[in-house]
C-alpha cells in the first residue's frame, strides 16, 4: 500500500487547495455554498453521512487513546477515554479559535513519533523503494476495499469542510480581511499562502502515513501479526518485535494523533451542520452565541465517547468509516468542482484549467475505485 501515499499526494493537494479557495473567496463554508447552489436532498445526504462517519471516527480515536494510555501506565481504559473526550470538548467550547489553533498546530509534532518509530527498527530500504515504485497490485475484493479506505482517510470529506471553514476563521480573525470576491487586492498573497500551506501540510501528512504503513509492514505483518482489532494490540505486538522505545513512541503517537483528530472531526461536522441549517458558527464565538454549533460538537464527541463502551472493534470502526469517507467523497468532490467553476460562487476567481484537470482527475479516480469496490463486493 505504500504506492497509495505517493499516488494520492497531488490529488490531495489539488482538492484541498480548491476547498480552501472556495472558503476564502466566497467567505462562506462549503455547506452554505452547497445550500445555495444545489437541492436540499443532496446537501442533507452529504452532511448526514459526514456526521455519521465523523462520530464513528471520534469513537475509534477516543478508544485508541484510552487503550494507549492504559498500556503505558495501567488503569481503566474507559475512564481514560472519557477523560480525553471531555478535555477535547472543553477546549473547543471554551478556548477561542485564535488560541486553540496554536494548540492543534503544536500537536501535529506528535505525528513525528510514527516517523521516529521506523528508525528504531530494521528496514530493508531497497525493497521498500522497489515495492513503493513497482507495487504488486491485486484485483481481490479485500485489496480494492483497502485502497478505497486509504483514499477515504487521506482524501476525506471532513477535511474539505474543515479547510474551507478555517479559511473563514482566519479571515474573520484578521482586521481588514474580507472575502476575496469583495477585496480582490488581497487575492495574490492569500492564494499563494493557501498553495504553499496546503502543499507542505499534505506533504507532512503523507510522510507520516508512509511511515505508519512501513512500520506496520516490517514489524507486525512480517512476523505474521495480521489480526489487529485495537490500537493497544498494535502497540503491544510492536513491543517484543521492535523494542521498548518503539512501543513508547508508537503509543505516544496514538494519543497525540487522537487529540489532534477529535476536534477536527467534531468541528468539521459542526461546520457542515451549521452551514446546512443556517446557524451561527465559529470557534471564536462564545457558547451562548452559537449554542447549536457547539451542540453538534458536543453531541458528536459525547456519542463517540459513549460508543467506546459498546462491543465494537476500534480498528474495524476506523477501517469502515474510512471506506464510507471514500464513497461519500465522490459526490462531495463533484459538487466542489462544480462550485469552484461557477462565477456565482467564485466571482472572478474561478479555478484555473490546471486545477480543474487535477480536481476532476481526483474525482474520477475515486469514483473508479468506488465502482470497482462495489463490483467485487457484489461478485
C-alpha positions as CSV (number, residue, x, y, z in Angstrom):
1,X,0.0,0.0,0.0
2,X,3.0,2.4,0.1
3,X,2.3,3.4,-3.5
4,X,-1.0,4.9,-2.5
5,X,0.8,7.5,-0.4
6,X,2.7,8.8,-3.4
7,X,-0.3,8.4,-5.7
8,X,-2.7,10.4,-3.5
9,X,-0.4,13.3,-2.7
10,X,-1.0,15.5,-5.8
11,X,-4.7,14.6,-5.7
12,X,-4.9,15.7,-2.0
13,X,-3.2,18.9,-2.6
14,X,-5.4,19.8,-5.6
15,X,-8.8,19.1,-3.9
16,X,-7.7,20.8,-0.6
17,X,-6.5,23.9,-2.4
18,X,-9.8,24.1,-4.2
19,X,-11.8,23.7,-0.9
20,X,-9.7,26.4,0.7
21,X,-10.2,28.7,-2.2
22,X,-14.0,28.3,-2.1
23,X,-14.0,29.3,1.6
24,X,-11.5,32.3,1.2
25,X,-13.0,33.7,-2.0
26,X,-16.7,33.4,-1.1
27,X,-16.4,34.0,2.6
28,X,-18.8,31.1,3.2
29,X,-18.3,27.4,4.2
30,X,-18.9,24.5,1.8
31,X,-22.3,23.6,3.3
32,X,-23.6,27.2,2.9
33,X,-22.4,27.3,-0.7
34,X,-24.0,23.9,-1.4
35,X,-27.3,25.0,0.1
36,X,-27.3,28.0,-2.2
37,X,-26.3,26.1,-5.3
38,X,-27.8,22.6,-5.1
39,X,-31.1,20.9,-4.0
40,X,-31.6,20.2,-0.3
41,X,-31.6,16.4,-0.6
42,X,-28.0,16.4,-1.8
43,X,-26.9,18.7,1.0
44,X,-28.6,16.8,3.8
45,X,-27.5,13.5,2.4
46,X,-23.8,14.5,2.4
47,X,-23.9,16.2,5.7
48,X,-25.8,13.3,7.4
49,X,-23.2,10.8,6.1
50,X,-20.4,13.0,7.2
51,X,-21.8,13.3,10.7
52,X,-22.1,9.5,11.0
53,X,-18.6,8.8,9.7
54,X,-17.0,11.5,11.9
55,X,-18.8,10.2,15.0
56,X,-17.6,6.7,14.3
57,X,-14.1,8.1,13.8
58,X,-14.2,10.0,17.1
59,X,-15.3,6.8,18.9
60,X,-12.3,4.9,17.4
61,X,-9.8,7.7,18.2
62,X,-11.0,8.2,21.8
63,X,-10.9,4.4,22.4
64,X,-7.4,4.2,20.9
65,X,-6.2,7.0,23.2
66,X,-7.7,5.2,26.2
67,X,-6.1,1.9,25.2
68,X,-2.7,3.5,24.6
69,X,-2.6,5.3,28.0
70,X,-3.6,2.0,29.7
71,X,-0.7,0.2,28.1
72,X,1.7,3.0,29.1
73,X,0.7,3.5,32.8
74,X,-2.0,0.9,33.5
75,X,-5.5,1.7,34.8
76,X,-9.0,1.8,33.4
77,X,-9.1,2.5,29.6
78,X,-12.8,3.6,29.7
79,X,-12.0,6.3,32.2
80,X,-9.1,7.5,30.1
81,X,-11.4,7.6,27.0
82,X,-13.9,9.7,28.9
83,X,-11.1,12.0,30.1
84,X,-9.7,12.5,26.6
85,X,-13.1,13.1,25.1
86,X,-14.0,15.6,27.8
87,X,-10.7,17.5,27.5
88,X,-11.2,17.9,23.7
89,X,-14.8,19.1,24.1
90,X,-13.9,21.6,26.8
91,X,-11.0,23.0,24.9
92,X,-13.2,23.5,21.8
93,X,-16.0,25.2,23.6
94,X,-14.1,27.5,26.0
95,X,-10.9,28.4,24.2
96,X,-11.2,30.9,21.4
97,X,-10.1,29.8,17.9
98,X,-7.1,32.0,17.7
99,X,-5.6,30.4,20.8
100,X,-6.9,26.8,20.2
101,X,-5.5,26.6,16.7
102,X,-2.0,27.1,18.2
103,X,-2.6,24.1,20.4
104,X,-3.6,22.0,17.3
105,X,-0.6,23.1,15.4
106,X,1.8,22.0,18.2
107,X,0.0,18.7,18.5
108,X,1.0,17.9,14.9
109,X,4.5,17.3,16.2
110,X,3.2,14.2,17.9
111,X,2.8,12.7,14.4
112,X,6.6,12.6,14.1
113,X,6.7,9.8,16.7
114,X,5.4,7.5,13.9
115,X,8.4,8.6,11.7
116,X,10.8,8.1,14.6
117,X,9.5,4.6,15.2
118,X,10.5,3.5,11.8
119,X,14.2,4.4,12.5
120,X,14.4,2.2,15.6
121,X,13.5,-1.0,13.7
122,X,15.3,-2.7,10.8
123,X,14.0,-1.7,7.4
124,X,15.2,-3.1,4.0
125,X,15.2,0.2,2.2
126,X,16.0,-1.2,-1.2
127,X,13.0,-3.5,-1.1
128,X,10.8,-0.6,0.3
129,X,11.8,1.6,-2.7
130,X,11.1,-1.2,-5.2
131,X,7.7,-2.1,-3.6
132,X,6.7,1.6,-3.5
133,X,7.5,2.4,-7.1
134,X,6.7,-1.1,-8.6
135,X,3.9,-2.4,-6.3
136,X,2.2,-5.7,-6.6
137,X,-1.4,-4.7,-7.4
138,X,-4.3,-7.1,-6.9
139,X,-8.0,-7.3,-8.0
140,X,-9.0,-9.1,-4.9
141,X,-12.1,-7.6,-3.1
142,X,-10.1,-7.0,0.1
143,X,-7.3,-5.2,-1.7
144,X,-9.7,-2.9,-3.6
145,X,-11.7,-2.1,-0.5
146,X,-8.5,-1.3,1.4
147,X,-7.5,1.1,-1.4
148,X,-10.8,2.8,-1.1
149,X,-10.2,3.0,2.7
150,X,-6.8,4.5,2.2
151,X,-8.2,7.0,-0.3
152,X,-11.0,7.8,2.1
153,X,-8.8,8.5,5.0
154,X,-6.5,10.8,3.0
155,X,-8.9,12.5,0.5
156,X,-11.6,12.8,3.1
157,X,-14.8,14.9,3.2
158,X,-14.3,16.2,6.7
159,X,-11.0,17.7,5.6
160,X,-12.8,19.6,2.7
161,X,-15.3,21.1,5.2
162,X,-12.6,21.8,7.8
163,X,-10.2,23.6,5.5
164,X,-12.8,25.8,3.9
165,X,-14.1,26.8,7.3
166,X,-10.6,27.5,8.7
167,X,-10.1,30.0,5.9
168,X,-13.2,31.8,7.0
169,X,-12.0,31.7,10.7
170,X,-8.6,33.1,9.6
171,X,-10.3,35.9,7.6
172,X,-12.5,36.9,10.5
173,X,-9.6,36.9,12.9
174,X,-7.6,39.3,10.8
175,X,-8.6,43.0,10.9
176,X,-9.3,44.3,7.4
177,X,-9.5,40.9,5.8
178,X,-12.5,40.3,3.6
179,X,-13.7,37.6,1.2
180,X,-11.6,37.8,-1.9
181,X,-14.7,38.4,-4.1
182,X,-15.1,41.7,-2.2
183,X,-11.4,42.5,-1.9
184,X,-9.5,41.3,-5.0
185,X,-6.4,43.2,-4.0
186,X,-6.0,40.7,-1.1
187,X,-6.0,37.7,-3.5
188,X,-2.4,37.3,-4.6
189,X,-1.0,37.0,-1.1
190,X,-3.8,34.7,0.2
191,X,-3.9,32.4,-2.8
192,X,-0.2,32.0,-2.6
193,X,-0.4,31.2,1.1
194,X,-3.1,28.6,0.5
195,X,-1.0,26.9,-2.1
196,X,2.2,26.8,0.0
197,X,0.4,25.8,3.2
198,X,-1.5,23.1,1.6
199,X,1.4,21.7,-0.3
200,X,3.6,21.5,2.8
201,X,0.7,20.3,5.1
202,X,-0.3,17.5,2.8
203,X,3.3,16.5,2.2
204,X,3.8,16.2,6.0
205,X,0.6,14.2,6.3
206,X,1.6,11.7,3.6
207,X,5.2,11.3,5.0
208,X,3.6,10.3,8.3
209,X,1.1,7.9,6.6
210,X,4.1,6.4,4.7
211,X,5.9,5.6,7.9
212,X,2.8,4.2,9.6
213,X,2.3,1.8,6.8
214,X,6.0,1.0,6.6
215,X,6.4,0.3,10.3
216,X,3.4,-1.9,10.4
217,X,4.7,-3.9,7.4
218,X,8.2,-4.5,8.7
219,X,7.2,-5.4,12.2
220,X,3.7,-6.8,12.6
221,X,2.9,-8.1,9.1
222,X,6.4,-9.5,8.5
223,X,6.0,-11.6,11.7
224,X,2.6,-12.8,10.8
225,X,0.6,-10.5,13.1
226,X,-2.3,-9.6,10.8
227,X,-5.4,-9.7,13.1
228,X,-5.2,-6.4,14.9
229,X,-8.5,-5.2,16.4
230,X,-7.4,-2.3,18.6
231,X,-4.5,0.2,18.7
232,X,-3.5,-1.4,22.0
233,X,-3.0,-4.7,20.3
234,X,-0.9,-3.0,17.7
235,X,1.3,-1.3,20.3
236,X,1.6,-4.4,22.4
237,X,2.5,-6.5,19.4
238,X,5.1,-4.0,18.5
239,X,6.8,-4.2,21.9
240,X,8.6,-7.6,21.6
241,X,9.2,-7.1,17.9
242,X,10.7,-3.6,17.8
243,X,11.6,-2.9,21.4
244,X,10.6,-0.8,24.3
245,X,11.5,2.6,22.7
246,X,9.4,1.9,19.6
247,X,6.5,0.8,21.8
248,X,6.6,4.1,23.7
249,X,6.9,6.2,20.6
250,X,4.0,4.4,18.9
251,X,1.8,4.7,22.0
252,X,2.6,8.4,22.4
253,X,1.8,8.9,18.7
254,X,-1.7,7.3,19.2
255,X,-2.5,9.8,22.0
256,X,-1.2,12.8,20.2
257,X,-2.9,11.9,16.9
258,X,-6.2,11.4,18.7
259,X,-6.0,14.8,20.5
260,X,-5.4,16.3,17.1
261,X,-8.1,14.4,15.2
262,X,-11.1,14.6,17.6
263,X,-11.6,18.4,17.4
264,X,-11.1,18.4,13.6
265,X,-13.7,15.6,13.2
266,X,-16.2,17.2,15.6
267,X,-15.6,20.7,14.3
268,X,-16.0,19.8,10.7
269,X,-19.3,18.1,11.4
270,X,-20.5,21.2,13.3
271,X,-19.4,23.5,10.4
272,X,-21.3,21.3,8.0
273,X,-24.5,21.1,10.1
274,X,-24.4,24.8,10.8
275,X,-23.9,25.7,7.2
276,X,-26.8,23.4,6.1
277,X,-29.2,24.8,8.6
278,X,-28.0,28.5,8.6
279,X,-26.8,28.5,12.2
280,X,-24.2,30.9,13.5
281,X,-20.8,29.1,13.6
282,X,-17.3,29.9,14.6
283,X,-14.9,28.6,17.2
284,X,-14.3,32.2,18.0
285,X,-17.9,32.7,19.2
286,X,-19.0,32.3,22.8
287,X,-21.1,29.2,23.7
288,X,-24.3,31.2,24.2
289,X,-24.0,32.9,20.9
290,X,-23.5,29.7,18.9
291,X,-25.3,27.1,21.0
292,X,-26.4,24.9,18.2
293,X,-23.0,24.9,16.5
294,X,-21.3,23.9,19.8
295,X,-24.2,21.5,20.4
296,X,-23.2,19.4,17.4
297,X,-19.6,19.4,18.6
298,X,-20.8,18.1,22.0
299,X,-23.2,15.6,20.5
300,X,-20.6,14.1,18.1
301,X,-17.9,13.9,20.8
302,X,-20.2,12.5,23.6
303,X,-21.7,9.9,21.3
304,X,-18.2,9.0,20.2
305,X,-17.2,8.6,23.9
306,X,-20.4,6.5,24.6
307,X,-19.6,4.2,21.7
308,X,-16.3,3.3,23.5
309,X,-18.5,1.3,25.9
310,X,-20.1,-0.7,23.1
311,X,-18.6,-4.0,22.0
312,X,-17.1,-2.6,18.8
313,X,-13.7,-3.1,17.4
314,X,-11.9,0.3,17.1
315,X,-9.7,-0.7,14.1
316,X,-12.7,-2.1,12.2
317,X,-14.6,1.1,13.0
318,X,-11.8,3.2,11.7
319,X,-11.5,1.0,8.6
320,X,-15.1,1.1,7.6
321,X,-15.6,4.8,8.4
322,X,-12.6,5.3,6.0
323,X,-14.5,3.3,3.4
324,X,-17.6,5.4,4.0
325,X,-15.5,8.5,3.6
326,X,-14.1,7.2,0.3
327,X,-17.6,6.6,-1.0
328,X,-19.2,10.0,0.0
329,X,-16.1,11.9,-1.1
330,X,-17.0,11.2,-4.7
331,X,-20.3,13.2,-4.9
332,X,-18.7,15.7,-2.5
333,X,-15.8,16.4,-4.8
334,X,-18.0,16.6,-7.8
335,X,-20.1,19.3,-6.0
336,X,-16.9,21.1,-5.0
337,X,-15.6,21.1,-8.6
338,X,-18.9,22.5,-10.0
339,X,-18.9,25.3,-7.3
340,X,-15.3,26.2,-7.9
341,X,-16.0,26.9,-11.6
342,X,-19.2,29.0,-11.0
343,X,-18.8,32.8,-11.1
344,X,-21.8,33.0,-8.8
345,X,-19.6,31.3,-6.1
346,X,-16.1,32.4,-7.0
347,X,-16.6,35.6,-8.9
348,X,-13.5,36.4,-11.0
349,X,-11.5,33.7,-9.0
350,X,-12.9,30.6,-10.7
351,X,-10.2,27.9,-10.6
352,X,-7.6,27.6,-13.4
353,X,-7.6,24.9,-16.0
354,X,-4.7,23.1,-14.3
355,X,-6.7,22.9,-11.0
356,X,-9.8,21.8,-12.9
357,X,-7.9,18.9,-14.5
358,X,-6.4,17.9,-11.2
359,X,-9.7,18.2,-9.3
360,X,-11.7,16.2,-11.8
361,X,-8.9,13.6,-12.1
362,X,-9.0,13.1,-8.4
363,X,-12.8,12.8,-8.5
364,X,-12.6,10.3,-11.4
365,X,-10.0,8.1,-9.7
366,X,-12.0,8.0,-6.5
367,X,-15.2,7.1,-8.5
368,X,-13.4,4.3,-10.3
369,X,-12.1,2.9,-7.1
370,X,-15.6,3.0,-5.5
371,X,-17.2,1.3,-8.5
372,X,-14.5,-1.4,-8.5
373,X,-15.1,-2.0,-4.8
374,X,-18.9,-2.4,-5.2
375,X,-18.4,-4.5,-8.3
376,X,-16.2,-7.0,-6.5
377,X,-18.4,-6.9,-3.3
378,X,-21.4,-7.8,-5.5
379,X,-19.4,-10.5,-7.2
